[in-house]
Amino acid sequence: MNTALRWAQRLVDAGLDVAYDPAEGFREVPAAPGGSHVAAVLASARRALEGG
């Protein structure tokens, strides 16, 4: 779990998100101006881990 949290935080800190293409698989891409999917999932995971 710690590895996943660190990976997600690294992406958020770098302004990145993930994208999936059936031919290319997953890749890191610049986050959209409105926020990233990774940032939203990371925030939700941290709230759950903190019991809230």
N, C-alpha and C positions, 0 to 999 in steps of 0.2 A: 504494500500500500504506500509506503514512504517513497518508493521509486516512482510510482505513478503520480503522486502529488508533486514531487520535485520536477518530473518531466513536464507536467501541466503548468507549473509555475514558471518554468523556463520559457515555455511558449508564450505565456501571457506577458512576462517581462520583456520579451523580444517583440511583442506586437504581432504574434503569429497565431494561426489557427490551423486546423487540419481540413483537408479535402480528400474525397475519395473518387477515384475514377476506376471503372471496372478493368480497363486495360493497363493502367499504371499502378493501381493500388492506392494506398494512403500516402499523402505527401503534406509537407508543411507549406502554408501559403500565408500571405499577409492577412491580418484580421480585417474584417469589414469595419468601416468607420463607426457603425452602431454597436460594435462589440463582437466578441468571438464566442463561438459555441464552447470552446475549451474553457474560457473564462467563466461562463455561466455554470458549466458542470463543476468546475473547481470550487466555485463559491458555494454551490449546493452541497458538495461533498464535505467541505469544511464545516458548514452549518450542521450537517448530520453528525459529523464526528464530535462536534462540541455539544451535541444533545439538543440542538434547537432547530 
